[in-house]
Amino acid sequence: MTERGRIARWLVPAAPVMLGGCATQSPDGLDHPAFLHGLFHGFTAIPALAASLFSPIRIYAFPNSGFWYDAGFVAGFVVSVTALILLCMARVGGFLTREGS
């Protein structure tokens, strides 16, 4: 058997075991952020992103409760971006449609 074959015979079964040792699971009993936390974090994602450049702030909570946190985060982010776009459209639209004096 070649050297490469020996390494492959050892590495293939050992790789999942070694990678599995890196995985962590938070202890049970902790109250993980859920939908409402995700909604709030989605609303504040843009300012939190700007603040994360200067301080250790994360825009996404981990560990969280999974699907419901993600759904809240996406809903909050979509609402905040939509509000920002509508605000900009109103400002630009008002500027463009203003009659000259």
CORFENJO-V614808 format. One record per backbone hydrogen bond with DSSP energy under -1.0 kcal/mol. CO is the residue of the C=O (numbers start at 0). NH is the residue of the N-H. E is the energy in kcal/mol with one decimal. If there is no record, write none. Layout:
CO/NH/E  CO/NH/E
//
This chain:
1/5/-1.9  2/6/-2.1  3/7/-2.3  4/8/-2.2  5/9/-1.5  6/10/-3.1  7/11/-2.2  9/13/-1.2  10/14/-2.4  13/17/-2.5  14/18/-2.7  15/19/-2.2  16/20/-1.1  18/21/-1.1  29/31/-1.0  32/64/-2.4  33/37/-2.5  34/38/-2.6  35/39/-2.3  36/40/-2.8  37/41/-2.2  38/42/-2.1  39/43/-2.0  43/47/-2.2  44/48/-2.2  45/49/-1.9  46/50/-2.6  47/51/-1.9  50/53/-1.4  50/54/-1.7  54/56/-2.3  65/69/-2.4  66/70/-2.9  67/71/-2.1  68/72/-2.6  69/73/-2.6  70/74/-2.4  71/75/-2.7  72/76/-2.5  73/77/-2.7  74/78/-2.3  75/79/-2.3  76/80/-2.5  77/81/-2.5  78/82/-2.4  79/83/-2.1  80/84/-2.5  81/85/-2.7  82/86/-2.4  83/87/-2.2  84/88/-2.7  85/89/-2.3  86/90/-2.0  87/91/-2.8  88/92/-3.2  89/93/-2.3  90/94/-1.7  91/95/-2.6  92/96/-2.2
//
